[in-house]
Amino acid sequence: MISRLPRWVWTGAWALAFIAGMINVIGLLGFDHKAISHLTATTSLLGVALGRLDTAAIFHFLAVLGSFVAGTAISGYIIGDSALQLGRRYGIALGLESVLRACAVPLLNRLSQLGDYFASCACGLQNAMASTFSGSVVRTTHITGMFTDLGIFLGHSLRGHAVDTRRLRLCVIIISGFVAGGMAGAVVFPALGYGTLFIPAALTGLAAAGYTLSQMRPKPTQAA
């Protein structure tokens, strides 16, 4: 059971899910029509490529998977812990995400698969950054687990068991953020194309600046 959730966790989870939802729609609407923010479909496509002995596709999907894992490794190195807690170096991680997404735009505009690798690395970095809080897993770049939890809660409720209402609210918030991001991406992509990625890049950049500035404020001192 989640014992407590500060307001910054609720807000941050929705915002990061919104960003991931937008990025995933960009990938689905782009030139190769593939998901970016999670690896389930990519791993399945790797299996298809292996079955067909398609060497180029095998190396491409391995590179996408490797880029995501590289992002998670970078996040683990920068932050140093999987539990969400103010004071850790999230500003650096968010800033790097912003740079990676901005760099992906010109590559994707040239139909270069390197853009997929930059975007995938950024998503891995984000997903590892928002990992756990108060013993609860918080994933923002894919929502399969969120829907699974909703079904579990429904089953528990039908049996008359207690439901973790905070976890339920967190699931709804992350799902709504992901859907809202997808809607925004679908609306903007026809006009901006891959330039739509500049929006999540700007959002993560602003979040990085805001978080860094908040951590630079003098902490209130307690009276002796």
C-alpha positions in Angstrom: 0.0 0.0 0.0 1.3 3.5 -0.8 1.5 5.3 2.5 2.0 8.8 1.2 2.4 10.7 -2.1 3.5 14.3 -2.1 2.0 16.7 -4.6 5.2 16.8 -6.7 4.9 13.1 -7.3 1.3 13.4 -8.6 2.2 16.3 -10.9 5.5 14.9 -12.1 3.9 11.5 -12.9 1.2 13.1 -15.0 3.6 15.4 -16.8 6.1 12.6 -17.6 3.3 10.3 -18.8 2.0 13.1 -21.0 5.5 13.5 -22.6 5.8 9.7 -23.1 2.3 9.6 -24.7 3.2 12.3 -27.1 6.5 10.7 -28.1 4.9 7.3 -28.7 2.3 8.8 -31.0 5.1 10.6 -32.9 6.8 7.3 -33.4 3.6 5.6 -34.6 2.8 8.4 -37.0 6.4 8.7 -38.3 8.1 7.1 -41.2 8.5 3.6 -39.7 5.3 3.6 -37.6 6.9 2.0 -34.5 6.4 2.7 -30.8 9.2 4.6 -29.1 8.4 4.8 -25.4 8.3 1.1 -24.6 10.0 -2.1 -25.8 7.3 -4.7 -26.0 6.5 -4.2 -29.6 10.2 -3.7 -30.4 11.1 -7.0 -28.8 8.4 -8.7 -30.8 9.7 -7.1 -34.0 13.1 -8.4 -33.1 11.7 -11.9 -32.8 10.1 -11.5 -36.3 13.4 -10.2 -37.7 15.3 -13.2 -36.2 12.8 -15.6 -37.6 13.1 -14.1 -41.0 16.9 -13.8 -40.7 16.6 -10.1 -41.7 20.1 -9.0 -40.6 19.5 -5.2 -41.1 16.3 -5.3 -39.0 17.9 -7.4 -36.3 20.7 -4.9 -35.8 18.2 -2.0 -35.9 15.9 -3.4 -33.2 18.9 -4.5 -31.1 20.2 -0.9 -31.4 16.8 0.5 -30.2 16.7 -1.9 -27.3 20.3 -1.1 -26.5 19.6 2.6 -26.6 16.8 2.2 -24.1 18.9 0.2 -21.8 21.8 2.7 -22.2 19.3 5.4 -21.1 18.4 3.5 -18.0 22.1 2.9 -17.2 22.8 6.6 -17.6 19.9 7.4 -15.3 21.1 4.9 -12.7 24.6 6.5 -12.8 23.4 10.0 -12.5 20.7 9.6 -9.8 22.3 6.7 -8.0 19.1 5.2 -6.5 15.8 3.9 -7.8 13.6 5.5 -5.1 12.1 8.9 -5.9 13.3 11.5 -3.5 13.8 15.3 -3.7 17.4 16.4 -3.6 18.7 13.8 -6.1 20.1 14.9 -9.5 16.8 14.7 -11.5 17.6 18.1 -13.1 20.6 16.6 -14.8 18.6 13.6 -16.0 15.8 15.8 -17.3 18.2 18.1 -19.0 19.9 15.2 -20.8 16.5 13.9 -21.9 15.7 17.3 -23.4 18.9 17.3 -25.3 18.5 13.8 -26.6 14.9 14.5 -27.9 16.0 17.8 -29.5 18.9 16.0 -31.3 16.5 13.3 -32.5 14.4 15.8 -34.6 16.9 16.6 -37.4 17.9 13.0 -37.7 14.3 11.8 -38.0 13.6 14.5 -40.5 16.3 13.0 -42.6 14.6 9.6 -42.1 17.7 8.4 -40.2 17.3 5.6 -37.7 19.7 7.3 -35.4 16.8 9.5 -34.4 15.0 6.4 -33.1 18.1 5.6 -31.0 18.3 9.0 -29.5 14.5 9.0 -28.7 14.7 5.5 -27.2 17.6 6.5 -25.0 15.7 9.5 -23.7 12.7 7.2 -22.9 14.9 4.7 -21.1 16.4 7.6 -19.1 13.0 8.9 -18.1 11.5 5.5 -17.2 14.5 4.6 -14.9 14.4 8.1 -13.3 10.7 7.7 -12.3 11.1 4.2 -10.8 9.8 3.7 -7.3 8.2 5.8 -4.6 7.0 4.6 -1.2 7.4 1.0 -2.3 5.3 1.4 -5.4 6.6 1.0 -8.9 6.0 4.2 -11.0 6.5 3.8 -14.7 5.6 6.7 -17.0 6.6 5.5 -20.5 4.3 2.6 -20.8 0.9 1.9 -19.1 0.4 -1.9 -19.3 1.1 -2.2 -15.6 -1.3 0.6 -14.8 -4.2 -1.2 -16.6 -3.1 -4.5 -14.9 -3.4 -2.8 -11.5 -6.8 -1.4 -12.4 -8.0 -4.9 -13.2 -6.6 -6.3 -10.0 -8.3 -3.5 -8.0 -11.6 -4.3 -9.7 -11.2 -8.0 -8.8 -10.3 -7.2 -5.2 -13.3 -4.8 -5.0 -15.7 -7.5 -6.3 -14.5 -9.8 -3.6 -15.0 -7.2 -1.0 -11.2 -6.7 -0.3 -9.7 -3.4 0.5 -8.3 -1.4 -2.4 -5.2 0.8 -2.3 -6.9 4.1 -3.3 -3.7 6.0 -3.6 -2.3 3.5 -6.0 -5.6 3.5 -7.9 -5.4 7.3 -8.2 -1.8 7.1 -9.4 -2.8 4.6 -12.1 -5.6 6.9 -13.3 -3.3 9.9 -13.4 -0.6 8.2 -15.4 -3.1 6.7 -17.9 -4.8 10.1 -18.3 -1.5 11.8 -18.9 -0.4 9.2 -21.5 -3.7 9.5 -23.3 -3.6 13.3 -23.2 -0.1 13.3 -24.6 -1.1 11.0 -27.4 -4.0 13.3 -28.3 -1.7 16.3 -28.3 0.8 14.5 -30.5 -1.9 13.5 -33.0 -3.1 17.1 -33.2 0.3 18.7 -33.6 2.1 16.1 -35.8 0.3 16.8 -39.1 1.5 20.5 -38.8 5.0 20.1 -37.3 6.0 16.5 -38.2 9.0 15.4 -36.2 9.3 18.9 -35.0 6.6 17.9 -32.5 9.4 16.3 -30.5 10.6 19.8 -29.6 7.5 20.1 -27.4 8.4 17.3 -25.0 12.1 18.4 -25.3 11.0 21.9 -24.2 8.8 20.5 -21.4 11.6 18.3 -20.0 14.1 21.2 -20.3 11.7 23.5 -18.4 11.2 20.8 -15.7 15.0 20.4 -15.4 15.5 24.2 -15.0 12.6 24.4 -12.5 13.8 21.5 -10.4 17.4 22.8 -10.4 16.3 26.2 -9.3 14.1 24.8 -6.6 17.0 22.8 -5.2 19.2 26.0 -5.1 16.8 27.9 -2.8 18.1 28.3 0.7 16.6 25.7 3.0 14.7 27.0 6.0 16.7 26.6 9.2 15.1 25.2 12.3 15.2 27.1 15.5 17.5 25.6 18.1 
